[in-house]
């Protein structure tokens, strides 16, 4: 984001929407819109938003993996072999029921 080019009053955006849309699609940079000099809205094109959304999902996944590894390091959880043995036992019991 370029602060000297990407912050504009909402009234400018309203008056020049087609130009703003062309620039949004060309640069992929969001535009901060102000009301009474205070940042109130952020506008960006759909492709840039999709990339941002996918990046956020990826970061959430990485964080979940880190938390899982930290949990293992603390000795929490149970060994995989024990878990599979427990599941197998439950499945055998379910099949044996009438």
Secondary structure by P-SEA (a helix, b strand, c coil): cccccccccaaaaaacaaaaaaaaaaccbbbbbbcccccccccccaaaaaaaaaaaaaaaaaaaaaaaaaaaaacccccaaaaaaaaaaaaaaaaacc
